[in-house]
Amino acid sequence: QKLSKELEKRRHVKLMKDVEMPLMKVLATMEYEGVRIDEKALAKMSEELRKESEKVQKEIYKIAGQEFNIGSPKQLGEILFDKLKLGEGKIKKTKTGQYATGEDVLLKLANDNPVAQKILDYREYEKLRSTYVDALPRLISKRDARVHTDYRQAVAATGRLSSNNPNLQNIPIRTEEGRRIRRAFIAAPGHKLVSLDYSQIELRLLAHVADMTSLRDAFRDGIDIHALTASQVFGIPVAGMDANIRRRAKAINFGIVYGISPFGLARQLGIDQGEARSYIDAYFKQYPGIRDYMESCKIDARRDGYVRTLFGRKIHVPDIKDRNPARRNGAERQAINAPLQGTAADIIKRAMIRTPKALTDAGLTGKLLLQVHDELLFEVPELEITKTIPLVQNIMEQAHQPVVVLSVPLVVEAGSGANWDDAH
């Protein structure tokens, strides 16, 4: 009774009854269904990763001039900073007095000495092997030879689902190793995996909430948004545009959604901070509505202690007035991104609720297996794929209605294949 009154007070009753409660049944069904795993493919990959890891390890030892425990921050710090004298003038230490050897530190050092990049590669190989390649086979159920992840609704403040045992939302998709792991997720005989993924949903939501006419029109007309941004920010014609210029515009577009700093953009593009700052300044000059949106998010968060999604979900930002600049800046970035990420989460949840009944009503037997942020993965009989894809696409693209009316269209890209990677 106490919580019901609190829900009414926060205007969350509709969100609870229309979204979170019905979603529980969908998630339970997904967890029960599970997904097939190709054990032989993972065993082969484990051996290949082990060899790659050993090869990089030997290269690190050669540069260091001695063997040491790469997994020990203390020993690694001593090698990098005491012996190899890297990063002089920029060395940071942790509270315990040890050298900091996190990813951010190694990325800064990567241009000075190849050992830093090799350590990052070594960590990536070991993480993939321990977290997925060797762990997934141990999680295969004896009941049905499938892996069953556990979805949680009340972990992420934005309303995003989290996945555990195994966490299927952290498999890297931009690396060849990550794609190889996805190839080990396979369809049952006579079926294919069908992936449906929202295209640039947070950028589309940004164009809507920031009321940016040029971006809205580009999304409506199906124009390449990154090429358009490059053209408008850098003053370069879209026709014959250099791919590297488009890549920079893409990094800015996606970075802006997360409140990226000049330092973050510089690191991502491999340029100096001054150049990165000039890119961001040019971006805001071209799209002032986006800066206005970002400032209004920070003002709302400071005033109320929270921001809201378009569906009314409250996302609290507790560190928005913190005296520590790093924590406060992080909270400001959260205040900017949370309404977009949270709205995207609300939309895909609504699509997940509507899909099972729509498939049943259409006489189709495909099953929803996984949700990874903006993507839904189905297992569908091969003969039903041509009917299933347009049906689910339509549901996903209209899932925000009638509660929220957007000024930009949502677009869902679809693919199918014998494994998860092929379905992209």
Secondary structure, DSSP 8 states (H G I E B T S, - for coil): -HHHHHHHHTT-HHHIIIIIHHHHHHHHHHHHH-EEE-HHHHHHHHHHHHHHHHHHHHHHHHHHTS---TT-HHHHHIIIIIIS-TTTT---B-TTS-B--SHHHHHHHTTT-HHHHHHHHHHHHHHHIIIIITTGGGGB-TTTSEE--EEESSSSTTS--EEESS-TT---SSSHHHHHHHHTEE--TTEEEEEEEESSHHHHHHHHHTT-HHHHHHHHHT--HHHHHHHHHH---STT--HHHHHHHHHHHHHHHTT--HHHHHHHHT--HHHHHHHHHHHHHH-HHHHHHHHHHHHHHHHHSEEE-TT--EEE-TTTT-SSHHHHHHHHHHHHHHHHHHHHHHHHHHHHHHHHHHHHHTT---EEEEEETTEEEEEEEGGGHHHHHHHHHHHHHTTTTTT---SS---EEEEEESBTTTT-
